[in-house]
């Protein structure tokens, strides 16, 4: 029994170190299209960002009101872009550990809402999208470098961030609209509950490490 507990603890610690990178903002600016692609690939190479896109897709994609859907997409686009610009000019900038903690907190809240009340509180959903976009926009910031290389790399990260959000929302909305069945909604809720459990566990582990 003790061996099993020890192995479980090691597995949790390993997953935490993998899902919670210490320097998730590190990507070096480059010139031209190389810089744009570097920024874009950085977004899709970070597991926490992918998980956040999926959580937001489950939150926004299960909305049948086209006006609310468009408004949520517009809020994400404007907020993430504004947050990136503010971080790029060092007006509002946070350290990577704070951003990672904030991101997993948003993912946990979003996943819990989708698991329990997916179609309740549209204003709350928009507020969660705004919070997530603000954090994700900060996480598109590359390392310091020449202005043009920095701007091009950050543009690639912002574009990939918005594209990832749109793809997840469109995919979930397509499944939600096409298959209006109980099993489909149940799968969405179960998957969201699993995402909440993982994000909450990661938050608990990191909080415990800070106290120790």
C-alpha positions in Angstrom: 0.0 0.0 0.0 2.8 2.4 0.9 4.6 1.6 -2.4 1.4 2.3 -4.3 1.0 5.7 -2.6 4.6 6.5 -3.2 4.2 5.7 -6.9 1.0 7.8 -7.1 2.8 10.7 -5.6 5.7 10.4 -8.0 3.2 10.3 -10.9 1.4 13.4 -9.7 4.6 15.2 -9.2 5.8 14.3 -12.7 2.5 15.3 -14.3 2.7 18.6 -12.4 6.2 19.4 -13.6 5.1 18.6 -17.2 1.8 20.5 -17.1 3.2 23.4 -15.1 6.4 24.5 -16.9 8.7 26.8 -14.9 9.3 29.2 -17.9 6.3 28.9 -20.1 6.9 32.3 -21.7 10.4 31.5 -23.1 10.5 31.7 -26.9 13.2 33.7 -28.7 12.2 36.4 -31.2 13.2 35.8 -34.8 13.0 37.8 -38.1 10.4 37.5 -40.8 8.2 34.4 -41.2 10.5 32.4 -39.0 9.6 34.6 -36.1 5.9 34.4 -36.9 6.0 30.6 -37.0 8.1 30.5 -33.9 5.5 32.5 -32.0 2.7 30.3 -33.4 4.3 27.0 -32.6 5.1 28.2 -29.1 1.4 28.4 -28.4 0.6 24.9 -29.7 3.6 23.4 -27.9 2.4 24.3 -24.4 0.0 21.8 -22.8 -1.6 24.3 -20.4 -2.5 26.6 -23.3 -4.1 23.7 -25.3 -6.1 22.6 -22.2 -7.3 26.2 -21.8 -8.4 26.3 -25.4 -10.4 23.1 -25.0 -12.0 24.3 -21.8 -13.0 27.6 -23.4 -14.3 25.7 -26.4 -16.5 23.6 -24.2 -17.8 26.8 -22.5 -18.5 28.9 -25.5 -19.2 26.2 -28.1 -22.3 24.8 -26.3 -24.1 28.1 -26.9 -27.0 28.1 -29.4 -27.4 31.9 -29.3 -25.4 33.2 -32.3 -25.3 36.8 -30.9 -23.8 35.6 -27.6 -21.4 33.3 -29.5 -20.1 36.2 -31.7 -19.9 38.5 -28.7 -17.8 35.9 -26.8 -15.4 35.6 -29.8 -15.1 39.3 -30.1 -14.4 39.7 -26.4 -11.6 37.0 -26.6 -10.1 38.7 -29.7 -10.0 42.2 -28.3 -8.9 41.2 -24.8 -6.1 38.9 -25.8 -4.8 41.4 -28.3 -5.0 44.3 -25.8 -3.3 42.1 -23.1 -0.5 41.2 -25.4 0.1 44.8 -26.3 0.1 45.9 -22.7 2.6 43.2 -21.8 4.7 43.9 -24.9 5.2 47.6 -23.8 5.8 46.4 -20.2 2.8 48.5 -19.0 1.1 45.5 -17.4 3.2 42.4 -17.1 3.3 39.4 -14.7 5.8 36.7 -14.0 5.4 33.2 -15.5 4.5 31.5 -12.2 1.7 33.9 -11.5 0.3 33.6 -15.0 0.4 29.8 -14.8 -1.4 29.8 -11.5 -4.0 32.2 -12.9 -4.4 30.2 -16.1 -5.1 26.9 -14.2 -7.5 28.8 -11.8 -9.5 30.0 -14.8 -9.4 26.5 -16.4 -10.7 25.0 -13.1 -13.6 27.5 -12.8 -14.5 27.2 -16.5 -14.4 23.4 -16.3 -16.5 23.3 -13.2 -19.2 25.6 -14.7 -19.3 23.5 -17.9 -19.6 20.2 -15.9 -22.4 21.5 -13.7 -24.3 24.3 -15.5 -23.1 24.5 -19.1 -26.0 26.6 -20.4 -26.6 28.8 -17.3 -25.3 32.3 -16.7 -24.2 33.7 -20.2 -22.8 36.8 -18.6 -20.7 34.7 -16.3 -19.4 32.8 -19.4 -18.4 36.0 -21.1 -16.7 37.2 -18.0 -14.7 33.9 -17.8 -13.7 34.3 -21.5 -12.5 37.8 -20.7 -10.4 36.6 -17.8 -8.9 33.7 -19.8 -8.1 36.0 -22.8 -6.3 38.4 -20.5 -4.1 35.7 -19.1 -3.5 34.0 -22.5 -2.6 37.4 -24.0 0.1 37.8 -21.4 1.4 34.3 -22.1 2.0 35.2 -25.8 4.9 37.5 -24.8 8.3 36.4 -26.2 11.7 37.0 -24.8 13.2 40.5 -25.2 14.9 41.2 -28.5 15.0 43.7 -31.5 11.7 45.5 -31.9 10.7 44.1 -35.3 11.6 40.5 -34.4 9.8 40.9 -31.1 6.7 42.3 -32.8 6.6 39.6 -35.5 7.1 36.8 -33.0 4.4 38.2 -30.7 2.0 38.6 -33.7 2.5 34.9 -34.5 1.7 34.0 -30.9 -1.4 36.2 -30.8 -2.7 34.9 -34.1 -2.2 31.3 -33.0 -3.9 32.0 -29.7 -7.0 33.4 -31.4 -7.0 30.6 -34.0 -6.7 27.9 -31.3 -9.7 29.5 -29.5 -11.8 29.7 -32.7 -11.0 26.1 -33.7 -12.0 24.7 -30.3 -15.2 26.7 -30.2 -16.2 25.8 -33.7 -15.5 22.1 -33.2 -17.5 21.9 -30.0 -20.3 24.0 -31.5 -20.4 21.7 -34.6 -20.8 18.6 -32.4 -23.3 20.3 -30.1 -25.5 21.5 -33.0 -25.2 18.3 -35.1 -25.8 15.8 -32.4 -28.6 17.0 -30.0 -28.4 13.8 -28.0 -28.1 13.1 -24.2 -25.0 11.0 -24.5 -23.2 13.8 -26.3 -23.9 16.4 -23.6 -23.0 13.8 -20.9 -19.6 13.2 -22.5 -19.0 16.9 -22.6 -19.8 17.2 -18.9 -17.7 14.2 -17.9 -14.8 15.5 -19.8 -15.2 18.9 -18.2 -15.3 17.3 -14.8 -12.1 15.4 -15.5 -10.4 18.7 -16.6 -11.6 20.4 -13.4 -10.1 17.5 -11.3 -6.8 17.8 -13.1 -6.5 21.6 -12.8 -7.6 21.6 -9.2 -5.1 18.9 -8.4 -2.3 21.0 -10.1 -3.4 24.1 -8.2 -3.3 22.2 -4.9 0.1 20.7 -5.6 1.6 24.1 -6.5 0.0 25.8 -3.5 1.4 23.1 -1.2 4.9 23.6 -2.7 4.8 27.3 -2.0 3.8 26.7 1.7 6.6 24.1 2.2 
